[in-house]
Amino acid sequence: MCKDEKTIKDLIIGRRVGFYKVRGEIGCGTFSRVKLAFHALTKDKVALKVLDKTRLDSQAQRLLSKEISSMECLQHPNVVCLYEVMEKPSRLYLVLEYAGGGDLHNRLSTQGKLSENACKITFAQILSAIKYMHNINVIHRDLKAENVLFTSSGCIKVADFGFSTQVSNRNDALDTFCGSPPYAAPELFRDECYLGASVDVWAMGVLLFFMVTGTMPFRAETMGKLRRCVIECEYTLPPWVPGPCQRLIRGILKEAPADRYAVDQMLGICQSA
């Protein structure tokens, strides 16, 4: 029996016992590997995130704690569900909902921009997930196409809460630079304290631009040039992008956080388009 076919069993937290058959790797990160697994009894597919506890420094431990804490309170049809957490002396296992339809970045990279209708449907589901998260004061902080997954039936699932955090209210200032630079808001590049919801909203504007054009709004050869483009909001919308979508993107990608569309405004525009 090869390593990936071994059964992970007797992983106990209290009286709960996990029993999953691992069938192969579907992703990896700095401190973790994500494997496809099947529950031995129900045969349901899950994504099993395996973390090596011996490699986690104090910062990684804090981020992991926030990730688990955030996911434990999230129950939404467009958010990947955390089913259970299992632990061994040197390993931690997060049993996650398996999407199975690939991610948005891969789809855009291989097939090009989405059709107008597909873009509306996809963006509306992402927006629904973010509205729900912000309503319970969970900030994602790493929204990007790689973290938007499709199920086999085409439903959208927002995933990867490794940089997420919970705030006591939406006006709580944060100070940690998180996420991917091409999706980072101007205030992050200025190394300022920021409001988490505004940073998530900016990233959604970048995502929408990527979906309707097949390209990223902010591109540069160096990090310094990228920083300048983002801070100065230098991007060009192709004229063939539909008018309502242009207005939505321009309303989101505003340099000042207070000038950006709120999530409810974005929902209203999407519903009327």
ChimeraX commands (.cxc) that place a marker at each C-alpha (Angstrom):
marker #1 position 0.00,0.00,0.00 radius 0.5
marker #1 position 1.48,3.36,-1.01 radius 0.5
marker #1 position 1.67,6.25,1.46 radius 0.5
marker #1 position -1.28,8.18,0.01 radius 0.5
marker #1 position -3.54,5.13,0.24 radius 0.5
marker #1 position -3.03,4.62,3.96 radius 0.5
marker #1 position -6.04,5.11,6.17 radius 0.5
marker #1 position -5.93,7.96,8.65 radius 0.5
marker #1 position -7.80,6.65,11.66 radius 0.5
marker #1 position -8.02,6.89,15.42 radius 0.5
marker #1 position -7.46,10.67,15.26 radius 0.5
marker #1 position -9.30,11.52,18.44 radius 0.5
marker #1 position -10.52,14.78,19.92 radius 0.5
marker #1 position -12.56,13.99,22.98 radius 0.5
marker #1 position -14.87,11.21,21.87 radius 0.5
marker #1 position -14.79,12.05,18.17 radius 0.5
marker #1 position -12.94,9.66,15.85 radius 0.5
marker #1 position -12.07,10.50,12.28 radius 0.5
marker #1 position -11.77,7.73,9.70 radius 0.5
marker #1 position -10.67,8.83,6.25 radius 0.5
marker #1 position -8.97,7.08,3.34 radius 0.5
marker #1 position -6.47,9.34,1.57 radius 0.5
marker #1 position -6.31,9.13,-2.20 radius 0.5
marker #1 position -3.80,11.77,-3.29 radius 0.5
marker #1 position -2.61,15.34,-3.00 radius 0.5
marker #1 position -4.65,18.22,-4.43 radius 0.5
marker #1 position -2.66,21.19,-3.13 radius 0.5
marker #1 position 0.11,22.35,-0.85 radius 0.5
marker #1 position 1.22,25.40,1.13 radius 0.5
marker #1 position 4.15,26.53,3.23 radius 0.5
marker #1 position 3.14,24.50,6.29 radius 0.5
marker #1 position 0.44,22.22,4.92 radius 0.5
marker #1 position -0.63,19.75,2.28 radius 0.5
marker #1 position -4.21,19.28,1.10 radius 0.5
marker #1 position -5.27,15.77,0.19 radius 0.5
marker #1 position -8.38,14.25,-1.30 radius 0.5
marker #1 position -9.92,11.78,1.13 radius 0.5
marker #1 position -13.04,9.66,1.52 radius 0.5
marker #1 position -14.93,8.95,4.70 radius 0.5
marker #1 position -14.64,5.20,5.20 radius 0.5
marker #1 position -18.31,4.79,6.14 radius 0.5
marker #1 position -20.25,7.40,4.14 radius 0.5
marker #1 position -17.82,7.47,1.15 radius 0.5
marker #1 position -18.20,11.28,1.05 radius 0.5
marker #1 position -15.27,13.16,-0.46 radius 0.5
marker #1 position -13.47,15.70,1.73 radius 0.5
marker #1 position -10.40,17.88,1.43 radius 0.5
marker #1 position -7.99,16.97,4.21 radius 0.5
marker #1 position -5.61,19.77,5.15 radius 0.5
marker #1 position -2.62,18.24,6.93 radius 0.5
marker #1 position -0.37,20.52,8.97 radius 0.5
marker #1 position 3.01,19.62,10.40 radius 0.5
marker #1 position 2.88,21.11,13.92 radius 0.5
marker #1 position 6.65,20.82,14.33 radius 0.5
marker #1 position 7.18,23.36,11.52 radius 0.5
marker #1 position 4.74,25.99,12.81 radius 0.5
marker #1 position 6.43,29.03,14.34 radius 0.5
marker #1 position 4.52,31.30,16.73 radius 0.5
marker #1 position 3.15,33.49,13.94 radius 0.5
marker #1 position 1.96,30.47,11.94 radius 0.5
marker #1 position 0.30,29.08,15.07 radius 0.5
marker #1 position -1.57,32.35,15.59 radius 0.5
marker #1 position -2.73,32.38,11.97 radius 0.5
marker #1 position -3.86,28.77,12.21 radius 0.5
marker #1 position -5.79,29.51,15.38 radius 0.5
marker #1 position -7.54,32.42,13.62 radius 0.5
marker #1 position -8.27,30.27,10.57 radius 0.5
marker #1 position -9.96,27.58,12.66 radius 0.5
marker #1 position -11.80,30.13,14.80 radius 0.5
marker #1 position -13.13,31.92,11.70 radius 0.5
marker #1 position -14.21,28.76,9.91 radius 0.5
marker #1 position -15.95,27.31,12.96 radius 0.5
marker #1 position -18.46,30.16,12.89 radius 0.5
marker #1 position -19.04,30.16,9.12 radius 0.5
marker #1 position -22.05,28.33,7.70 radius 0.5
marker #1 position -22.93,29.61,4.23 radius 0.5
marker #1 position -23.59,27.88,0.89 radius 0.5
marker #1 position -20.80,29.89,-0.78 radius 0.5
marker #1 position -18.15,29.32,1.88 radius 0.5
marker #1 position -16.08,26.13,2.21 radius 0.5
marker #1 position -17.25,24.31,5.34 radius 0.5
marker #1 position -14.94,23.06,8.09 radius 0.5
marker #1 position -16.36,19.70,9.20 radius 0.5
marker #1 position -13.97,18.83,12.00 radius 0.5
marker #1 position -10.48,19.27,13.42 radius 0.5
marker #1 position -8.40,16.26,14.44 radius 0.5
marker #1 position -5.06,16.19,16.19 radius 0.5
marker #1 position -2.06,13.98,16.75 radius 0.5
marker #1 position 1.19,14.87,18.56 radius 0.5
marker #1 position 2.93,16.16,15.41 radius 0.5
marker #1 position 0.02,16.62,12.98 radius 0.5
marker #1 position -3.16,18.63,12.78 radius 0.5
marker #1 position -5.91,17.69,10.33 radius 0.5
marker #1 position -8.63,20.03,9.08 radius 0.5
marker #1 position -11.46,18.14,7.40 radius 0.5
marker #1 position -12.93,20.51,4.82 radius 0.5
marker #1 position -15.72,20.47,2.27 radius 0.5
marker #1 position -14.44,19.26,-1.11 radius 0.5
marker #1 position -15.37,21.51,-4.04 radius 0.5
marker #1 position -14.01,19.43,-6.92 radius 0.5
marker #1 position -14.50,21.85,-9.81 radius 0.5
marker #1 position -11.16,23.64,-9.77 radius 0.5
marker #1 position -10.47,27.28,-8.95 radius 0.5
marker #1 position -11.32,30.54,-10.66 radius 0.5
marker #1 position -7.71,31.44,-11.44 radius 0.5
marker #1 position -7.11,28.21,-13.33 radius 0.5
marker #1 position -10.37,28.63,-15.23 radius 0.5
marker #1 position -9.54,32.20,-16.28 radius 0.5
marker #1 position -5.96,31.28,-17.16 radius 0.5
marker #1 position -6.95,28.35,-19.37 radius 0.5
marker #1 position -10.31,29.48,-20.80 radius 0.5
marker #1 position -10.05,33.27,-20.73 radius 0.5
marker #1 position -12.57,35.78,-19.45 radius 0.5
marker #1 position -16.01,34.67,-18.29 radius 0.5
marker #1 position -19.12,35.39,-20.30 radius 0.5
marker #1 position -21.26,38.25,-19.05 radius 0.5
marker #1 position -23.84,35.87,-17.58 radius 0.5
marker #1 position -21.25,33.59,-15.95 radius 0.5
marker #1 position -19.53,36.66,-14.50 radius 0.5
marker #1 position -22.80,37.89,-12.94 radius 0.5
marker #1 position -23.55,34.51,-11.40 radius 0.5
marker #1 position -20.02,33.99,-10.08 radius 0.5
marker #1 position -19.58,37.49,-8.68 radius 0.5
marker #1 position -23.02,37.45,-7.03 radius 0.5
marker #1 position -22.11,34.27,-5.14 radius 0.5
marker #1 position -18.75,35.67,-4.00 radius 0.5
marker #1 position -20.51,38.85,-2.93 radius 0.5
marker #1 position -23.10,36.85,-0.98 radius 0.5
marker #1 position -20.31,35.04,0.89 radius 0.5
marker #1 position -18.46,38.27,1.71 radius 0.5
marker #1 position -21.62,40.02,2.88 radius 0.5
marker #1 position -22.33,37.12,5.23 radius 0.5
marker #1 position -18.77,37.09,6.56 radius 0.5
marker #1 position -18.67,40.83,7.17 radius 0.5
marker #1 position -22.06,40.72,8.88 radius 0.5
marker #1 position -20.55,38.42,11.52 radius 0.5
marker #1 position -17.30,40.43,11.60 radius 0.5
marker #1 position -15.08,37.90,9.82 radius 0.5
marker #1 position -12.54,39.44,7.43 radius 0.5
marker #1 position -10.98,37.20,4.77 radius 0.5
marker #1 position -7.88,39.27,3.87 radius 0.5
marker #1 position -6.76,36.95,1.08 radius 0.5
marker #1 position -9.46,37.14,-1.56 radius 0.5
marker #1 position -8.04,36.13,-4.92 radius 0.5
marker #1 position -9.02,33.94,-7.85 radius 0.5
marker #1 position -7.04,30.99,-6.48 radius 0.5
marker #1 position -9.24,31.04,-3.36 radius 0.5
marker #1 position -12.53,30.97,-5.26 radius 0.5
marker #1 position -13.48,27.36,-5.93 radius 0.5
marker #1 position -16.14,25.71,-8.08 radius 0.5
marker #1 position -18.10,22.65,-7.08 radius 0.5
marker #1 position -18.80,20.00,-9.70 radius 0.5
marker #1 position -22.25,21.57,-10.15 radius 0.5
marker #1 position -20.83,25.08,-10.66 radius 0.5
marker #1 position -21.56,26.53,-7.24 radius 0.5
marker #1 position -18.98,28.99,-5.89 radius 0.5
marker #1 position -17.10,28.37,-2.63 radius 0.5
marker #1 position -14.84,30.99,-1.05 radius 0.5
marker #1 position -11.90,29.14,0.52 radius 0.5
marker #1 position -8.57,29.47,2.37 radius 0.5
marker #1 position -9.04,31.40,5.59 radius 0.5
marker #1 position -5.38,31.27,6.54 radius 0.5
marker #1 position -5.16,35.08,6.80 radius 0.5
marker #1 position -8.68,35.63,8.11 radius 0.5
marker #1 position -9.45,37.37,11.36 radius 0.5
marker #1 position -12.44,38.22,13.51 radius 0.5
marker #1 position -13.03,41.79,14.67 radius 0.5
marker #1 position -15.32,43.05,17.40 radius 0.5
marker #1 position -16.84,45.56,14.97 radius 0.5
marker #1 position -16.24,46.76,11.42 radius 0.5
marker #1 position -14.42,49.90,12.57 radius 0.5
marker #1 position -11.61,47.95,14.25 radius 0.5
marker #1 position -8.30,48.93,12.66 radius 0.5
marker #1 position -5.93,46.18,11.51 radius 0.5
marker #1 position -2.22,46.54,10.83 radius 0.5
marker #1 position -0.91,43.28,9.30 radius 0.5
marker #1 position -0.16,43.18,5.56 radius 0.5
marker #1 position -1.95,40.07,4.33 radius 0.5
marker #1 position -2.74,38.48,1.02 radius 0.5
marker #1 position -1.39,38.68,-2.51 radius 0.5
marker #1 position 0.14,41.98,-3.72 radius 0.5
marker #1 position -1.84,42.17,-7.01 radius 0.5
marker #1 position -5.04,42.15,-4.93 radius 0.5
marker #1 position -3.77,44.44,-2.15 radius 0.5
marker #1 position -5.51,47.76,-1.50 radius 0.5
marker #1 position -3.58,51.08,-1.56 radius 0.5
marker #1 position -3.66,51.42,2.24 radius 0.5
marker #1 position -1.81,48.11,2.56 radius 0.5
marker #1 position 0.98,49.32,0.27 radius 0.5
marker #1 position 1.17,52.55,2.27 radius 0.5
marker #1 position 1.74,50.44,5.39 radius 0.5
marker #1 position -1.19,52.09,7.15 radius 0.5
marker #1 position -3.71,50.72,9.62 radius 0.5
marker #1 position -6.76,49.65,7.65 radius 0.5
marker #1 position -10.36,48.49,7.89 radius 0.5
marker #1 position -10.65,44.84,6.96 radius 0.5
marker #1 position -13.96,45.11,5.13 radius 0.5
marker #1 position -12.57,47.83,2.82 radius 0.5
marker #1 position -9.58,45.65,1.94 radius 0.5
marker #1 position -11.87,42.72,1.08 radius 0.5
marker #1 position -14.02,45.04,-1.07 radius 0.5
marker #1 position -10.97,46.26,-3.01 radius 0.5
marker #1 position -9.92,42.67,-3.69 radius 0.5
marker #1 position -13.40,41.99,-5.04 radius 0.5
marker #1 position -12.94,44.84,-7.51 radius 0.5
marker #1 position -9.71,43.23,-8.71 radius 0.5
marker #1 position -11.48,39.87,-8.98 radius 0.5
marker #1 position -14.33,41.37,-11.01 radius 0.5
marker #1 position -11.89,43.06,-13.39 radius 0.5
marker #1 position -10.07,39.74,-13.84 radius 0.5
marker #1 position -13.32,37.89,-14.52 radius 0.5
marker #1 position -14.65,40.30,-17.18 radius 0.5
marker #1 position -11.36,40.98,-19.00 radius 0.5
marker #1 position -9.21,37.90,-18.37 radius 0.5
marker #1 position -6.36,40.16,-17.21 radius 0.5
marker #1 position -5.38,41.81,-13.94 radius 0.5
marker #1 position -5.93,45.55,-13.50 radius 0.5
marker #1 position -2.57,46.18,-11.82 radius 0.5
marker #1 position 0.47,44.66,-13.49 radius 0.5
marker #1 position 4.14,45.62,-13.26 radius 0.5
marker #1 position 7.62,44.14,-13.63 radius 0.5
marker #1 position 8.67,45.02,-10.08 radius 0.5
marker #1 position 7.00,45.28,-6.69 radius 0.5
marker #1 position 7.88,48.98,-6.57 radius 0.5
marker #1 position 6.08,49.67,-9.85 radius 0.5
marker #1 position 3.11,47.56,-8.76 radius 0.5
marker #1 position 2.92,49.55,-5.52 radius 0.5
marker #1 position 2.84,52.83,-7.44 radius 0.5
marker #1 position 0.14,51.58,-9.84 radius 0.5
marker #1 position -2.08,50.47,-6.96 radius 0.5
marker #1 position -1.59,53.58,-4.83 radius 0.5
marker #1 position -2.35,55.83,-7.81 radius 0.5
marker #1 position -5.20,53.56,-9.00 radius 0.5
marker #1 position -3.68,53.32,-12.47 radius 0.5
marker #1 position -5.68,50.83,-14.51 radius 0.5
marker #1 position -7.47,50.84,-17.85 radius 0.5
marker #1 position -10.87,49.30,-18.46 radius 0.5
marker #1 position -11.39,48.08,-22.03 radius 0.5
marker #1 position -14.24,50.02,-23.68 radius 0.5
marker #1 position -16.09,46.82,-24.56 radius 0.5
marker #1 position -16.77,46.01,-20.87 radius 0.5
marker #1 position -20.53,46.51,-20.30 radius 0.5
marker #1 position -21.45,49.89,-18.79 radius 0.5
marker #1 position -22.94,48.60,-15.51 radius 0.5
marker #1 position -19.85,46.46,-14.91 radius 0.5
marker #1 position -17.56,49.40,-15.65 radius 0.5
marker #1 position -19.43,51.53,-13.12 radius 0.5
marker #1 position -19.22,48.77,-10.52 radius 0.5
marker #1 position -15.47,48.31,-10.97 radius 0.5
marker #1 position -14.83,52.06,-10.88 radius 0.5
marker #1 position -16.97,52.34,-7.76 radius 0.5
marker #1 position -14.94,49.65,-5.99 radius 0.5
marker #1 position -11.39,50.50,-7.07 radius 0.5
marker #1 position -11.23,53.86,-5.33 radius 0.5
marker #1 position -8.04,55.01,-3.64 radius 0.5
marker #1 position -9.82,56.17,-0.46 radius 0.5
marker #1 position -11.52,53.32,1.44 radius 0.5
marker #1 position -14.45,55.54,2.41 radius 0.5
marker #1 position -15.19,56.23,-1.28 radius 0.5
marker #1 position -15.51,52.58,-2.24 radius 0.5
marker #1 position -18.89,50.99,-2.74 radius 0.5
marker #1 position -20.24,49.22,0.32 radius 0.5
marker #1 position -21.20,45.57,-0.08 radius 0.5
marker #1 position -24.92,46.43,-0.02 radius 0.5
marker #1 position -24.38,48.98,-2.82 radius 0.5
marker #1 position -22.59,46.32,-4.85 radius 0.5
marker #1 position -25.45,43.89,-4.30 radius 0.5
marker #1 position -27.98,46.49,-5.43 radius 0.5
marker #1 position -26.07,47.15,-8.65 radius 0.5
marker #1 position -25.67,43.43,-9.36 radius 0.5
marker #1 position -29.37,42.79,-8.84 radius 0.5
marker #1 position -30.42,45.66,-11.09 radius 0.5
marker #1 position -27.96,44.88,-13.89 radius 0.5
marker link #1:1,2 radius 0.2
marker link #1:2,3 radius 0.2
marker link #1:3,4 radius 0.2
marker link #1:4,5 radius 0.2
marker link #1:5,6 radius 0.2
marker link #1:6,7 radius 0.2
marker link #1:7,8 radius 0.2
marker link #1:8,9 radius 0.2
marker link #1:9,10 radius 0.2
marker link #1:10,11 radius 0.2
marker link #1:11,12 radius 0.2
marker link #1:12,13 radius 0.2
marker link #1:13,14 radius 0.2
marker link #1:14,15 radius 0.2
marker link #1:15,16 radius 0.2
marker link #1:16,17 radius 0.2
marker link #1:17,18 radius 0.2
marker link #1:18,19 radius 0.2
marker link #1:19,20 radius 0.2
marker link #1:20,21 radius 0.2
marker link #1:21,22 radius 0.2
marker link #1:22,23 radius 0.2
marker link #1:23,24 radius 0.2
marker link #1:24,25 radius 0.2
marker link #1:25,26 radius 0.2
marker link #1:26,27 radius 0.2
marker link #1:27,28 radius 0.2
marker link #1:28,29 radius 0.2
marker link #1:29,30 radius 0.2
marker link #1:30,31 radius 0.2
marker link #1:31,32 radius 0.2
marker link #1:32,33 radius 0.2
marker link #1:33,34 radius 0.2
marker link #1:34,35 radius 0.2
marker link #1:35,36 radius 0.2
marker link #1:36,37 radius 0.2
marker link #1:37,38 radius 0.2
marker link #1:38,39 radius 0.2
marker link #1:39,40 radius 0.2
marker link #1:40,41 radius 0.2
marker link #1:41,42 radius 0.2
marker link #1:42,43 radius 0.2
marker link #1:43,44 radius 0.2
marker link #1:44,45 radius 0.2
marker link #1:45,46 radius 0.2
marker link #1:46,47 radius 0.2
marker link #1:47,48 radius 0.2
marker link #1:48,49 radius 0.2
marker link #1:49,50 radius 0.2
marker link #1:50,51 radius 0.2
marker link #1:51,52 radius 0.2
marker link #1:52,53 radius 0.2
marker link #1:53,54 radius 0.2
marker link #1:54,55 radius 0.2
marker link #1:55,56 radius 0.2
marker link #1:56,57 radius 0.2
marker link #1:57,58 radius 0.2
marker link #1:58,59 radius 0.2
marker link #1:59,60 radius 0.2
marker link #1:60,61 radius 0.2
marker link #1:61,62 radius 0.2
marker link #1:62,63 radius 0.2
marker link #1:63,64 radius 0.2
marker link #1:64,65 radius 0.2
marker link #1:65,66 radius 0.2
marker link #1:66,67 radius 0.2
marker link #1:67,68 radius 0.2
marker link #1:68,69 radius 0.2
marker link #1:69,70 radius 0.2
marker link #1:70,71 radius 0.2
marker link #1:71,72 radius 0.2
marker link #1:72,73 radius 0.2
marker link #1:73,74 radius 0.2
marker link #1:74,75 radius 0.2
marker link #1:75,76 radius 0.2
marker link #1:76,77 radius 0.2
marker link #1:77,78 radius 0.2
marker link #1:78,79 radius 0.2
marker link #1:79,80 radius 0.2
marker link #1:80,81 radius 0.2
marker link #1:81,82 radius 0.2
marker link #1:82,83 radius 0.2
marker link #1:83,84 radius 0.2
marker link #1:84,85 radius 0.2
marker link #1:85,86 radius 0.2
marker link #1:86,87 radius 0.2
marker link #1:87,88 radius 0.2
marker link #1:88,89 radius 0.2
marker link #1:89,90 radius 0.2
marker link #1:90,91 radius 0.2
marker link #1:91,92 radius 0.2
marker link #1:92,93 radius 0.2
marker link #1:93,94 radius 0.2
marker link #1:94,95 radius 0.2
marker link #1:95,96 radius 0.2
marker link #1:96,97 radius 0.2
marker link #1:97,98 radius 0.2
marker link #1:98,99 radius 0.2
marker link #1:99,100 radius 0.2
marker link #1:100,101 radius 0.2
marker link #1:101,102 radius 0.2
marker link #1:102,103 radius 0.2
marker link #1:103,104 radius 0.2
marker link #1:104,105 radius 0.2
marker link #1:105,106 radius 0.2
marker link #1:106,107 radius 0.2
marker link #1:107,108 radius 0.2
marker link #1:108,109 radius 0.2
marker link #1:109,110 radius 0.2
marker link #1:110,111 radius 0.2
marker link #1:111,112 radius 0.2
marker link #1:112,113 radius 0.2
marker link #1:113,114 radius 0.2
marker link #1:114,115 radius 0.2
marker link #1:115,116 radius 0.2
marker link #1:116,117 radius 0.2
marker link #1:117,118 radius 0.2
marker link #1:118,119 radius 0.2
marker link #1:119,120 radius 0.2
marker link #1:120,121 radius 0.2
marker link #1:121,122 radius 0.2
marker link #1:122,123 radius 0.2
marker link #1:123,124 radius 0.2
marker link #1:124,125 radius 0.2
marker link #1:125,126 radius 0.2
marker link #1:126,127 radius 0.2
marker link #1:127,128 radius 0.2
marker link #1:128,129 radius 0.2
marker link #1:129,130 radius 0.2
marker link #1:130,131 radius 0.2
marker link #1:131,132 radius 0.2
marker link #1:132,133 radius 0.2
marker link #1:133,134 radius 0.2
marker link #1:134,135 radius 0.2
marker link #1:135,136 radius 0.2
marker link #1:136,137 radius 0.2
marker link #1:137,138 radius 0.2
marker link #1:138,139 radius 0.2
marker link #1:139,140 radius 0.2
marker link #1:140,141 radius 0.2
marker link #1:141,142 radius 0.2
marker link #1:142,143 radius 0.2
marker link #1:143,144 radius 0.2
marker link #1:144,145 radius 0.2
marker link #1:145,146 radius 0.2
marker link #1:146,147 radius 0.2
marker link #1:147,148 radius 0.2
marker link #1:148,149 radius 0.2
marker link #1:149,150 radius 0.2
marker link #1:150,151 radius 0.2
marker link #1:151,152 radius 0.2
marker link #1:152,153 radius 0.2
marker link #1:153,154 radius 0.2
marker link #1:154,155 radius 0.2
marker link #1:155,156 radius 0.2
marker link #1:156,157 radius 0.2
marker link #1:157,158 radius 0.2
marker link #1:158,159 radius 0.2
marker link #1:159,160 radius 0.2
marker link #1:160,161 radius 0.2
marker link #1:161,162 radius 0.2
marker link #1:162,163 radius 0.2
marker link #1:163,164 radius 0.2
marker link #1:164,165 radius 0.2
marker link #1:165,166 radius 0.2
marker link #1:166,167 radius 0.2
marker link #1:167,168 radius 0.2
marker link #1:168,169 radius 0.2
marker link #1:169,170 radius 0.2
marker link #1:170,171 radius 0.2
marker link #1:171,172 radius 0.2
marker link #1:172,173 radius 0.2
marker link #1:173,174 radius 0.2
marker link #1:174,175 radius 0.2
marker link #1:175,176 radius 0.2
marker link #1:176,177 radius 0.2
marker link #1:177,178 radius 0.2
marker link #1:178,179 radius 0.2
marker link #1:179,180 radius 0.2
marker link #1:180,181 radius 0.2
marker link #1:181,182 radius 0.2
marker link #1:182,183 radius 0.2
marker link #1:183,184 radius 0.2
marker link #1:184,185 radius 0.2
marker link #1:185,186 radius 0.2
marker link #1:186,187 radius 0.2
marker link #1:187,188 radius 0.2
marker link #1:188,189 radius 0.2
marker link #1:189,190 radius 0.2
marker link #1:190,191 radius 0.2
marker link #1:191,192 radius 0.2
marker link #1:192,193 radius 0.2
marker link #1:193,194 radius 0.2
marker link #1:194,195 radius 0.2
marker link #1:195,196 radius 0.2
marker link #1:196,197 radius 0.2
marker link #1:197,198 radius 0.2
marker link #1:198,199 radius 0.2
marker link #1:199,200 radius 0.2
marker link #1:200,201 radius 0.2
marker link #1:201,202 radius 0.2
marker link #1:202,203 radius 0.2
marker link #1:203,204 radius 0.2
marker link #1:204,205 radius 0.2
marker link #1:205,206 radius 0.2
marker link #1:206,207 radius 0.2
marker link #1:207,208 radius 0.2
marker link #1:208,209 radius 0.2
marker link #1:209,210 radius 0.2
marker link #1:210,211 radius 0.2
marker link #1:211,212 radius 0.2
marker link #1:212,213 radius 0.2
marker link #1:213,214 radius 0.2
marker link #1:214,215 radius 0.2
marker link #1:215,216 radius 0.2
marker link #1:216,217 radius 0.2
marker link #1:217,218 radius 0.2
marker link #1:218,219 radius 0.2
marker link #1:219,220 radius 0.2
marker link #1:220,221 radius 0.2
marker link #1:221,222 radius 0.2
marker link #1:222,223 radius 0.2
marker link #1:223,224 radius 0.2
marker link #1:224,225 radius 0.2
marker link #1:225,226 radius 0.2
marker link #1:226,227 radius 0.2
marker link #1:227,228 radius 0.2
marker link #1:228,229 radius 0.2
marker link #1:229,230 radius 0.2
marker link #1:230,231 radius 0.2
marker link #1:231,232 radius 0.2
marker link #1:232,233 radius 0.2
marker link #1:233,234 radius 0.2
marker link #1:234,235 radius 0.2
marker link #1:235,236 radius 0.2
marker link #1:236,237 radius 0.2
marker link #1:237,238 radius 0.2
marker link #1:238,239 radius 0.2
marker link #1:239,240 radius 0.2
marker link #1:240,241 radius 0.2
marker link #1:241,242 radius 0.2
marker link #1:242,243 radius 0.2
marker link #1:243,244 radius 0.2
marker link #1:244,245 radius 0.2
marker link #1:245,246 radius 0.2
marker link #1:246,247 radius 0.2
marker link #1:247,248 radius 0.2
marker link #1:248,249 radius 0.2
marker link #1:249,250 radius 0.2
marker link #1:250,251 radius 0.2
marker link #1:251,252 radius 0.2
marker link #1:252,253 radius 0.2
marker link #1:253,254 radius 0.2
marker link #1:254,255 radius 0.2
marker link #1:255,256 radius 0.2
marker link #1:256,257 radius 0.2
marker link #1:257,258 radius 0.2
marker link #1:258,259 radius 0.2
marker link #1:259,260 radius 0.2
marker link #1:260,261 radius 0.2
marker link #1:261,262 radius 0.2
marker link #1:262,263 radius 0.2
marker link #1:263,264 radius 0.2
marker link #1:264,265 radius 0.2
marker link #1:265,266 radius 0.2
marker link #1:266,267 radius 0.2
marker link #1:267,268 radius 0.2
marker link #1:268,269 radius 0.2
marker link #1:269,270 radius 0.2
marker link #1:270,271 radius 0.2
marker link #1:271,272 radius 0.2
marker link #1:272,273 radius 0.2
view
